[in-house]
Amino acid sequence: MEAGDVAAVLARASGGDGEAFSLLVNSHARMAFRLAFRLTGDERDAEDVVQESFIRAYRQINRFEARSNFATWLHRIVVNCAMDTLRSRHARRAERMGEPAEDIPDAAASGEPSPERLAMSTEIRRRVDASMATLTPRERIAFALRHYEGRSIDEIGRTLGVQQSAAKHAVFRAVKKIRASLEPLRRTT
């Protein structure tokens, strides 16, 4: 959808046109799911986050300022919903203590890597996933936005509603924790 089309669709959606809002959902659902999955690490949670995000967007569409970018606005809603999910997951995990987090399904491998490289990649992925599960919600989101989505520290700060220094610190702490979990692998290679 081009910028002019988006503005027209947004105007119609703001006026209560459900069909126009459906067009927005269809054009942004993939981006929203990809981000939600990277933040939550769980397909079902990501689906729930996306659904809740679009419900919130629909309820708040009249608050959207036309001078802003809809994708950026929706991005912020997805991050907030994902943070809510991560916080509740963190609280449930604290209650259960000791239950392992589920693995994120691996994407299909391209080419034919050697068995050793495949085993090493699998182990790295497993350790990164396990490390991500130990991060605070803010660290996890900051890391995912920086290293998976390629967002700047300034964008991360605005998305999280914190100053740049706090965003930078959250990314730094996440990287430090993930590196520590990968250190034993570095020594064996």
CNS distance restraints for C-alpha pairs under 8 A (distance, minus, plus):
assign (resid   1 and name CA) (resid   5 and name CA) 6.06 0.50 0.50
assign (resid   1 and name CA) (resid   6 and name CA) 6.18 0.50 0.50
assign (resid   1 and name CA) (resid  27 and name CA) 7.17 0.50 0.50
assign (resid   2 and name CA) (resid   6 and name CA) 6.08 0.50 0.50
assign (resid   3 and name CA) (resid   7 and name CA) 6.28 0.50 0.50
assign (resid   4 and name CA) (resid   8 and name CA) 6.40 0.50 0.50
assign (resid   5 and name CA) (resid   9 and name CA) 6.09 0.50 0.50
assign (resid   6 and name CA) (resid  10 and name CA) 5.89 0.50 0.50
assign (resid   6 and name CA) (resid  24 and name CA) 7.87 0.50 0.50
assign (resid   7 and name CA) (resid  11 and name CA) 6.14 0.50 0.50
assign (resid   7 and name CA) (resid  66 and name CA) 7.13 0.50 0.50
assign (resid   8 and name CA) (resid  12 and name CA) 6.33 0.50 0.50
assign (resid   9 and name CA) (resid  13 and name CA) 6.03 0.50 0.50
assign (resid   9 and name CA) (resid  20 and name CA) 5.40 0.50 0.50
assign (resid   9 and name CA) (resid  21 and name CA) 7.34 0.50 0.50
assign (resid   9 and name CA) (resid  23 and name CA) 7.58 0.50 0.50
assign (resid   9 and name CA) (resid  24 and name CA) 7.47 0.50 0.50
assign (resid  10 and name CA) (resid  14 and name CA) 5.93 0.50 0.50
assign (resid  10 and name CA) (resid  20 and name CA) 7.21 0.50 0.50
assign (resid  10 and name CA) (resid  21 and name CA) 7.44 0.50 0.50
assign (resid  10 and name CA) (resid  24 and name CA) 7.86 0.50 0.50
assign (resid  10 and name CA) (resid  66 and name CA) 7.91 0.50 0.50
assign (resid  11 and name CA) (resid  15 and name CA) 6.36 0.50 0.50
assign (resid  12 and name CA) (resid  16 and name CA) 6.72 0.50 0.50
assign (resid  12 and name CA) (resid  17 and name CA) 5.47 0.50 0.50
assign (resid  12 and name CA) (resid  20 and name CA) 6.01 0.50 0.50
assign (resid  12 and name CA) (resid  21 and name CA) 7.95 0.50 0.50
assign (resid  13 and name CA) (resid  17 and name CA) 4.66 0.50 0.50
assign (resid  13 and name CA) (resid  18 and name CA) 6.33 0.50 0.50
assign (resid  13 and name CA) (resid  19 and name CA) 7.65 0.50 0.50
assign (resid  13 and name CA) (resid  20 and name CA) 5.09 0.50 0.50
assign (resid  13 and name CA) (resid  21 and name CA) 5.03 0.50 0.50
assign (resid  13 and name CA) (resid  61 and name CA) 7.25 0.50 0.50
assign (resid  14 and name CA) (resid  61 and name CA) 5.53 0.50 0.50
assign (resid  14 and name CA) (resid  62 and name CA) 5.07 0.50 0.50
assign (resid  15 and name CA) (resid  62 and name CA) 7.77 0.50 0.50
assign (resid  17 and name CA) (resid  21 and name CA) 6.54 0.50 0.50
assign (resid  18 and name CA) (resid  22 and name CA) 6.18 0.50 0.50
assign (resid  19 and name CA) (resid  23 and name CA) 6.51 0.50 0.50
assign (resid  20 and name CA) (resid  24 and name CA) 6.65 0.50 0.50
assign (resid  21 and name CA) (resid  25 and name CA) 6.27 0.50 0.50
assign (resid  21 and name CA) (resid  58 and name CA) 7.33 0.50 0.50
assign (resid  22 and name CA) (resid  26 and name CA) 6.09 0.50 0.50
assign (resid  23 and name CA) (resid  27 and name CA) 6.19 0.50 0.50
assign (resid  24 and name CA) (resid  28 and name CA) 6.14 0.50 0.50
assign (resid  25 and name CA) (resid  29 and name CA) 5.47 0.50 0.50
assign (resid  25 and name CA) (resid  54 and name CA) 7.16 0.50 0.50
assign (resid  26 and name CA) (resid  30 and name CA) 7.99 0.50 0.50
assign (resid  28 and name CA) (resid  32 and name CA) 6.17 0.50 0.50
assign (resid  28 and name CA) (resid  71 and name CA) 7.27 0.50 0.50
assign (resid  29 and name CA) (resid  33 and name CA) 6.07 0.50 0.50
assign (resid  29 and name CA) (resid  50 and name CA) 7.44 0.50 0.50
assign (resid  30 and name CA) (resid  34 and name CA) 6.10 0.50 0.50
assign (resid  31 and name CA) (resid  35 and name CA) 6.21 0.50 0.50
assign (resid  32 and name CA) (resid  36 and name CA) 6.04 0.50 0.50
assign (resid  32 and name CA) (resid  50 and name CA) 6.08 0.50 0.50
assign (resid  32 and name CA) (resid  74 and name CA) 7.83 0.50 0.50
assign (resid  32 and name CA) (resid  75 and name CA) 6.94 0.50 0.50
assign (resid  32 and name CA) (resid  78 and name CA) 6.56 0.50 0.50
assign (resid  33 and name CA) (resid  37 and name CA) 5.92 0.50 0.50
assign (resid  33 and name CA) (resid  46 and name CA) 6.08 0.50 0.50
assign (resid  33 and name CA) (resid  47 and name CA) 6.66 0.50 0.50
assign (resid  33 and name CA) (resid  49 and name CA) 8.00 0.50 0.50
assign (resid  33 and name CA) (resid  50 and name CA) 5.92 0.50 0.50
assign (resid  34 and name CA) (resid  38 and name CA) 6.23 0.50 0.50
assign (resid  35 and name CA) (resid  39 and name CA) 6.20 0.50 0.50
assign (resid  35 and name CA) (resid  78 and name CA) 7.56 0.50 0.50
assign (resid  35 and name CA) (resid  79 and name CA) 7.91 0.50 0.50
assign (resid  35 and name CA) (resid 149 and name CA) 7.72 0.50 0.50
assign (resid  36 and name CA) (resid  40 and name CA) 5.98 0.50 0.50
assign (resid  36 and name CA) (resid  41 and name CA) 7.93 0.50 0.50
assign (resid  36 and name CA) (resid  45 and name CA) 7.90 0.50 0.50
assign (resid  36 and name CA) (resid  46 and name CA) 4.75 0.50 0.50
assign (resid  36 and name CA) (resid  47 and name CA) 7.68 0.50 0.50
assign (resid  36 and name CA) (resid  49 and name CA) 6.35 0.50 0.50
assign (resid  36 and name CA) (resid  50 and name CA) 6.76 0.50 0.50
assign (resid  36 and name CA) (resid  78 and name CA) 6.55 0.50 0.50
assign (resid  36 and name CA) (resid  79 and name CA) 7.25 0.50 0.50
assign (resid  36 and name CA) (resid  82 and name CA) 6.24 0.50 0.50
assign (resid  37 and name CA) (resid  41 and name CA) 5.15 0.50 0.50
assign (resid  37 and name CA) (resid  42 and name CA) 5.92 0.50 0.50
assign (resid  37 and name CA) (resid  43 and name CA) 6.03 0.50 0.50
assign (resid  37 and name CA) (resid  45 and name CA) 7.53 0.50 0.50
assign (resid  37 and name CA) (resid  46 and name CA) 4.78 0.50 0.50
assign (resid  37 and name CA) (resid  47 and name CA) 7.99 0.50 0.50
assign (resid  38 and name CA) (resid 144 and name CA) 6.29 0.50 0.50
assign (resid  38 and name CA) (resid 148 and name CA) 7.42 0.50 0.50
assign (resid  39 and name CA) (resid  79 and name CA) 7.78 0.50 0.50
assign (resid  39 and name CA) (resid  82 and name CA) 6.50 0.50 0.50
assign (resid  39 and name CA) (resid 140 and name CA) 6.64 0.50 0.50
assign (resid  39 and name CA) (resid 141 and name CA) 5.65 0.50 0.50
assign (resid  39 and name CA) (resid 144 and name CA) 6.12 0.50 0.50
assign (resid  40 and name CA) (resid  45 and name CA) 6.46 0.50 0.50
assign (resid  40 and name CA) (resid  46 and name CA) 6.25 0.50 0.50
assign (resid  40 and name CA) (resid  82 and name CA) 6.43 0.50 0.50
assign (resid  40 and name CA) (resid  85 and name CA) 7.56 0.50 0.50
assign (resid  40 and name CA) (resid  86 and name CA) 6.57 0.50 0.50
assign (resid  41 and name CA) (resid  45 and name CA) 7.88 0.50 0.50
assign (resid  41 and name CA) (resid  46 and name CA) 7.59 0.50 0.50
assign (resid  41 and name CA) (resid 103 and name CA) 7.85 0.50 0.50
assign (resid  41 and name CA) (resid 104 and name CA) 5.70 0.50 0.50
assign (resid  41 and name CA) (resid 129 and name CA) 7.81 0.50 0.50
assign (resid  42 and name CA) (resid  46 and name CA) 6.00 0.50 0.50
assign (resid  42 and name CA) (resid 102 and name CA) 7.74 0.50 0.50
assign (resid  42 and name CA) (resid 104 and name CA) 6.23 0.50 0.50
assign (resid  43 and name CA) (resid  47 and name CA) 6.17 0.50 0.50
assign (resid  44 and name CA) (resid  48 and name CA) 6.24 0.50 0.50
assign (resid  45 and name CA) (resid  49 and name CA) 6.03 0.50 0.50
assign (resid  45 and name CA) (resid  85 and name CA) 7.35 0.50 0.50
assign (resid  46 and name CA) (resid  50 and name CA) 6.12 0.50 0.50
assign (resid  46 and name CA) (resid  82 and name CA) 7.69 0.50 0.50
assign (resid  47 and name CA) (resid  51 and name CA) 6.18 0.50 0.50
assign (resid  48 and name CA) (resid  52 and name CA) 6.07 0.50 0.50
assign (resid  49 and name CA) (resid  53 and name CA) 5.90 0.50 0.50
assign (resid  49 and name CA) (resid  78 and name CA) 6.65 0.50 0.50
assign (resid  49 and name CA) (resid  81 and name CA) 5.64 0.50 0.50
assign (resid  49 and name CA) (resid  82 and name CA) 5.85 0.50 0.50
assign (resid  49 and name CA) (resid  85 and name CA) 7.39 0.50 0.50
assign (resid  50 and name CA) (resid  54 and name CA) 6.23 0.50 0.50
assign (resid  50 and name CA) (resid  78 and name CA) 6.60 0.50 0.50
assign (resid  51 and name CA) (resid  55 and name CA) 6.27 0.50 0.50
assign (resid  52 and name CA) (resid  56 and name CA) 6.14 0.50 0.50
assign (resid  52 and name CA) (resid  81 and name CA) 6.93 0.50 0.50
assign (resid  53 and name CA) (resid  57 and name CA) 6.05 0.50 0.50
assign (resid  53 and name CA) (resid  74 and name CA) 7.50 0.50 0.50
assign (resid  53 and name CA) (resid  77 and name CA) 5.75 0.50 0.50
assign (resid  53 and name CA) (resid  78 and name CA) 5.35 0.50 0.50
assign (resid  53 and name CA) (resid  81 and name CA) 6.28 0.50 0.50
assign (resid  54 and name CA) (resid  58 and name CA) 5.96 0.50 0.50
assign (resid  55 and name CA) (resid  59 and name CA) 6.24 0.50 0.50
assign (resid  56 and name CA) (resid  60 and name CA) 6.05 0.50 0.50
assign (resid  56 and name CA) (resid  77 and name CA) 7.51 0.50 0.50
assign (resid  57 and name CA) (resid  61 and name CA) 5.51 0.50 0.50
assign (resid  57 and name CA) (resid  74 and name CA) 6.94 0.50 0.50
assign (resid  57 and name CA) (resid  77 and name CA) 7.27 0.50 0.50
assign (resid  60 and name CA) (resid  64 and name CA) 7.00 0.50 0.50
assign (resid  64 and name CA) (resid  68 and name CA) 7.62 0.50 0.50
assign (resid  64 and name CA) (resid  70 and name CA) 7.75 0.50 0.50
assign (resid  64 and name CA) (resid  73 and name CA) 7.64 0.50 0.50
assign (resid  68 and name CA) (resid  72 and name CA) 7.72 0.50 0.50
assign (resid  68 and name CA) (resid  73 and name CA) 7.42 0.50 0.50
assign (resid  69 and name CA) (resid  73 and name CA) 6.34 0.50 0.50
assign (resid  70 and name CA) (resid  74 and name CA) 6.04 0.50 0.50
assign (resid  71 and name CA) (resid  75 and name CA) 5.88 0.50 0.50
assign (resid  72 and name CA) (resid  76 and name CA) 6.33 0.50 0.50
assign (resid  73 and name CA) (resid  77 and name CA) 6.57 0.50 0.50
assign (resid  74 and name CA) (resid  78 and name CA) 6.21 0.50 0.50
assign (resid  75 and name CA) (resid  79 and name CA) 6.24 0.50 0.50
assign (resid  76 and name CA) (resid  80 and name CA) 6.20 0.50 0.50
assign (resid  76 and name CA) (resid 159 and name CA) 5.68 0.50 0.50
assign (resid  77 and name CA) (resid  81 and name CA) 6.19 0.50 0.50
assign (resid  78 and name CA) (resid  82 and name CA) 6.02 0.50 0.50
assign (resid  79 and name CA) (resid  83 and name CA) 6.06 0.50 0.50
assign (resid  79 and name CA) (resid 141 and name CA) 7.51 0.50 0.50
assign (resid  79 and name CA) (resid 159 and name CA) 7.35 0.50 0.50
assign (resid  79 and name CA) (resid 160 and name CA) 7.92 0.50 0.50
assign (resid  80 and name CA) (resid  84 and name CA) 6.29 0.50 0.50
assign (resid  80 and name CA) (resid 160 and name CA) 7.99 0.50 0.50
assign (resid  81 and name CA) (resid  85 and name CA) 6.30 0.50 0.50
assign (resid  82 and name CA) (resid  86 and name CA) 6.06 0.50 0.50
assign (resid  83 and name CA) (resid  87 and name CA) 6.00 0.50 0.50
assign (resid  83 and name CA) (resid 137 and name CA) 5.99 0.50 0.50
assign (resid  83 and name CA) (resid 138 and name CA) 7.43 0.50 0.50
assign (resid  83 and name CA) (resid 141 and name CA) 7.56 0.50 0.50
assign (resid  84 and name CA) (resid  88 and name CA) 6.27 0.50 0.50
assign (resid  85 and name CA) (resid  89 and name CA) 6.06 0.50 0.50
assign (resid  86 and name CA) (resid  90 and name CA) 5.90 0.50 0.50
assign (resid  86 and name CA) (resid 137 and name CA) 5.66 0.50 0.50
assign (resid  87 and name CA) (resid  91 and name CA) 6.17 0.50 0.50
assign (resid  87 and name CA) (resid 137 and name CA) 6.29 0.50 0.50
assign (resid  88 and name CA) (resid  92 and name CA) 6.17 0.50 0.50
assign (resid  89 and name CA) (resid  93 and name CA) 6.04 0.50 0.50
assign (resid  90 and name CA) (resid  94 and name CA) 6.12 0.50 0.50
assign (resid  90 and name CA) (resid 137 and name CA) 7.98 0.50 0.50
assign (resid  91 and name CA) (resid  95 and name CA) 6.42 0.50 0.50
assign (resid  92 and name CA) (resid  96 and name CA) 6.41 0.50 0.50
assign (resid  93 and name CA) (resid  97 and name CA) 5.66 0.50 0.50
assign (resid  93 and name CA) (resid  98 and name CA) 7.75 0.50 0.50
assign (resid  93 and name CA) (resid  99 and name CA) 7.21 0.50 0.50
assign (resid 101 and name CA) (resid 130 and name CA) 7.09 0.50 0.50
assign (resid 101 and name CA) (resid 133 and name CA) 6.70 0.50 0.50
assign (resid 103 and name CA) (resid 126 and name CA) 7.07 0.50 0.50
assign (resid 103 and name CA) (resid 129 and name CA) 6.65 0.50 0.50
assign (resid 103 and name CA) (resid 130 and name CA) 7.79 0.50 0.50
assign (resid 104 and name CA) (resid 129 and name CA) 6.98 0.50 0.50
assign (resid 113 and name CA) (resid 117 and name CA) 6.05 0.50 0.50
assign (resid 113 and name CA) (resid 118 and name CA) 5.97 0.50 0.50
assign (resid 114 and name CA) (resid 118 and name CA) 6.08 0.50 0.50
assign (resid 115 and name CA) (resid 119 and name CA) 6.02 0.50 0.50
assign (resid 116 and name CA) (resid 120 and name CA) 6.12 0.50 0.50
assign (resid 117 and name CA) (resid 121 and name CA) 5.99 0.50 0.50
assign (resid 118 and name CA) (resid 122 and name CA) 6.09 0.50 0.50
assign (resid 119 and name CA) (resid 123 and name CA) 6.18 0.50 0.50
assign (resid 120 and name CA) (resid 124 and name CA) 6.09 0.50 0.50
assign (resid 121 and name CA) (resid 125 and name CA) 6.05 0.50 0.50
assign (resid 122 and name CA) (resid 126 and name CA) 6.06 0.50 0.50
assign (resid 123 and name CA) (resid 127 and name CA) 6.14 0.50 0.50
assign (resid 124 and name CA) (resid 128 and name CA) 6.07 0.50 0.50
assign (resid 124 and name CA) (resid 182 and name CA) 6.97 0.50 0.50
assign (resid 124 and name CA) (resid 185 and name CA) 7.83 0.50 0.50
assign (resid 125 and name CA) (resid 129 and name CA) 6.00 0.50 0.50
assign (resid 126 and name CA) (resid 130 and name CA) 6.09 0.50 0.50
assign (resid 127 and name CA) (resid 131 and name CA) 5.98 0.50 0.50
assign (resid 127 and name CA) (resid 178 and name CA) 7.95 0.50 0.50
assign (resid 127 and name CA) (resid 181 and name CA) 6.37 0.50 0.50
assign (resid 127 and name CA) (resid 182 and name CA) 6.66 0.50 0.50
assign (resid 128 and name CA) (resid 132 and name CA) 6.01 0.50 0.50
assign (resid 128 and name CA) (resid 178 and name CA) 6.15 0.50 0.50
assign (resid 128 and name CA) (resid 181 and name CA) 7.39 0.50 0.50
assign (resid 128 and name CA) (resid 182 and name CA) 7.52 0.50 0.50
assign (resid 129 and name CA) (resid 133 and name CA) 6.36 0.50 0.50
assign (resid 130 and name CA) (resid 134 and name CA) 6.77 0.50 0.50
assign (resid 131 and name CA) (resid 135 and name CA) 6.65 0.50 0.50
assign (resid 131 and name CA) (resid 177 and name CA) 6.83 0.50 0.50
assign (resid 131 and name CA) (resid 178 and name CA) 5.48 0.50 0.50
assign (resid 131 and name CA) (resid 181 and name CA) 6.59 0.50 0.50
assign (resid 132 and name CA) (resid 140 and name CA) 6.19 0.50 0.50
assign (resid 132 and name CA) (resid 174 and name CA) 7.95 0.50 0.50
assign (resid 132 and name CA) (resid 178 and name CA) 7.29 0.50 0.50
assign (resid 135 and name CA) (resid 139 and name CA) 5.69 0.50 0.50
assign (resid 135 and name CA) (resid 140 and name CA) 5.53 0.50 0.50
assign (resid 135 and name CA) (resid 174 and name CA) 6.52 0.50 0.50
assign (resid 135 and name CA) (resid 177 and name CA) 7.79 0.50 0.50
assign (resid 136 and name CA) (resid 140 and name CA) 6.07 0.50 0.50
assign (resid 137 and name CA) (resid 141 and name CA) 6.13 0.50 0.50
assign (resid 138 and name CA) (resid 142 and name CA) 5.99 0.50 0.50
assign (resid 138 and name CA) (resid 160 and name CA) 7.57 0.50 0.50
assign (resid 138 and name CA) (resid 170 and name CA) 6.70 0.50 0.50
assign (resid 139 and name CA) (resid 143 and name CA) 5.96 0.50 0.50
assign (resid 139 and name CA) (resid 170 and name CA) 4.86 0.50 0.50
assign (resid 139 and name CA) (resid 171 and name CA) 6.06 0.50 0.50
assign (resid 139 and name CA) (resid 173 and name CA) 6.95 0.50 0.50
assign (resid 139 and name CA) (resid 174 and name CA) 5.37 0.50 0.50
assign (resid 140 and name CA) (resid 144 and name CA) 6.09 0.50 0.50
assign (resid 140 and name CA) (resid 174 and name CA) 6.79 0.50 0.50
assign (resid 141 and name CA) (resid 145 and name CA) 5.97 0.50 0.50
assign (resid 142 and name CA) (resid 146 and name CA) 6.08 0.50 0.50
assign (resid 142 and name CA) (resid 156 and name CA) 6.28 0.50 0.50
assign (resid 142 and name CA) (resid 160 and name CA) 7.96 0.50 0.50
assign (resid 142 and name CA) (resid 167 and name CA) 6.68 0.50 0.50
assign (resid 142 and name CA) (resid 170 and name CA) 6.16 0.50 0.50
assign (resid 142 and name CA) (resid 171 and name CA) 5.37 0.50 0.50
assign (resid 142 and name CA) (resid 174 and name CA) 7.94 0.50 0.50
assign (resid 143 and name CA) (resid 147 and name CA) 5.80 0.50 0.50
assign (resid 143 and name CA) (resid 148 and name CA) 7.62 0.50 0.50
assign (resid 143 and name CA) (resid 170 and name CA) 7.55 0.50 0.50
assign (resid 143 and name CA) (resid 171 and name CA) 5.13 0.50 0.50
assign (resid 143 and name CA) (resid 174 and name CA) 6.15 0.50 0.50
assign (resid 143 and name CA) (resid 175 and name CA) 7.24 0.50 0.50
assign (resid 144 and name CA) (resid 148 and name CA) 5.01 0.50 0.50
assign (resid 144 and name CA) (resid 149 and name CA) 6.45 0.50 0.50
assign (resid 145 and name CA) (resid 149 and name CA) 4.77 0.50 0.50
assign (resid 145 and name CA) (resid 150 and name CA) 6.20 0.50 0.50
assign (resid 145 and name CA) (resid 151 and name CA) 5.49 0.50 0.50
assign (resid 145 and name CA) (resid 156 and name CA) 6.70 0.50 0.50
assign (resid 146 and name CA) (resid 150 and name CA) 4.83 0.50 0.50
assign (resid 146 and name CA) (resid 151 and name CA) 4.87 0.50 0.50
assign (resid 146 and name CA) (resid 152 and name CA) 6.52 0.50 0.50
assign (resid 146 and name CA) (resid 153 and name CA) 7.32 0.50 0.50
assign (resid 146 and name CA) (resid 156 and name CA) 7.39 0.50 0.50
assign (resid 146 and name CA) (resid 171 and name CA) 7.40 0.50 0.50
assign (resid 147 and name CA) (resid 151 and name CA) 7.66 0.50 0.50
assign (resid 151 and name CA) (resid 155 and name CA) 6.04 0.50 0.50
assign (resid 151 and name CA) (resid 156 and name CA) 6.46 0.50 0.50
assign (resid 152 and name CA) (resid 156 and name CA) 6.21 0.50 0.50
assign (resid 153 and name CA) (resid 157 and name CA) 6.07 0.50 0.50
assign (resid 153 and name CA) (resid 164 and name CA) 6.15 0.50 0.50
assign (resid 153 and name CA) (resid 167 and name CA) 6.24 0.50 0.50
assign (resid 153 and name CA) (resid 168 and name CA) 6.08 0.50 0.50
assign (resid 154 and name CA) (resid 158 and name CA) 6.29 0.50 0.50
assign (resid 154 and name CA) (resid 164 and name CA) 5.64 0.50 0.50
assign (resid 154 and name CA) (resid 167 and name CA) 7.82 0.50 0.50
assign (resid 155 and name CA) (resid 159 and name CA) 6.02 0.50 0.50
assign (resid 156 and name CA) (resid 160 and name CA) 6.04 0.50 0.50
assign (resid 156 and name CA) (resid 164 and name CA) 7.74 0.50 0.50
assign (resid 156 and name CA) (resid 167 and name CA) 6.14 0.50 0.50
assign (resid 157 and name CA) (resid 161 and name CA) 5.73 0.50 0.50
assign (resid 157 and name CA) (resid 162 and name CA) 4.87 0.50 0.50
assign (resid 157 and name CA) (resid 163 and name CA) 5.44 0.50 0.50
assign (resid 157 and name CA) (resid 164 and name CA) 5.09 0.50 0.50
assign (resid 157 and name CA) (resid 166 and name CA) 7.25 0.50 0.50
assign (resid 157 and name CA) (resid 167 and name CA) 4.98 0.50 0.50
assign (resid 158 and name CA) (resid 162 and name CA) 6.32 0.50 0.50
assign (resid 158 and name CA) (resid 163 and name CA) 7.46 0.50 0.50
assign (resid 160 and name CA) (resid 167 and name CA) 7.63 0.50 0.50
assign (resid 162 and name CA) (resid 166 and name CA) 6.11 0.50 0.50
assign (resid 162 and name CA) (resid 167 and name CA) 6.47 0.50 0.50
assign (resid 163 and name CA) (resid 167 and name CA) 6.40 0.50 0.50
assign (resid 164 and name CA) (resid 168 and name CA) 6.01 0.50 0.50
assign (resid 165 and name CA) (resid 169 and name CA) 6.04 0.50 0.50
assign (resid 166 and name CA) (resid 170 and name CA) 6.13 0.50 0.50
assign (resid 167 and name CA) (resid 171 and name CA) 6.35 0.50 0.50
assign (resid 168 and name CA) (resid 172 and name CA) 6.11 0.50 0.50
assign (resid 169 and name CA) (resid 173 and name CA) 6.09 0.50 0.50
assign (resid 170 and name CA) (resid 174 and name CA) 6.20 0.50 0.50
assign (resid 171 and name CA) (resid 175 and name CA) 6.15 0.50 0.50
assign (resid 172 and name CA) (resid 176 and name CA) 6.07 0.50 0.50
assign (resid 173 and name CA) (resid 177 and name CA) 6.23 0.50 0.50
assign (resid 174 and name CA) (resid 178 and name CA) 6.20 0.50 0.50
assign (resid 175 and name CA) (resid 179 and name CA) 5.94 0.50 0.50
assign (resid 176 and name CA) (resid 180 and name CA) 6.18 0.50 0.50
assign (resid 177 and name CA) (resid 181 and name CA) 6.48 0.50 0.50
assign (resid 178 and name CA) (resid 182 and name CA) 6.40 0.50 0.50
assign (resid 179 and name CA) (resid 183 and name CA) 6.06 0.50 0.50
assign (resid 182 and name CA) (resid 186 and name CA) 6.62 0.50 0.50
assign (resid 183 and name CA) (resid 187 and name CA) 6.55 0.50 0.50
assign (resid 184 and name CA) (resid 188 and name CA) 6.60 0.50 0.50
assign (resid 185 and name CA) (resid 189 and name CA) 6.49 0.50 0.50
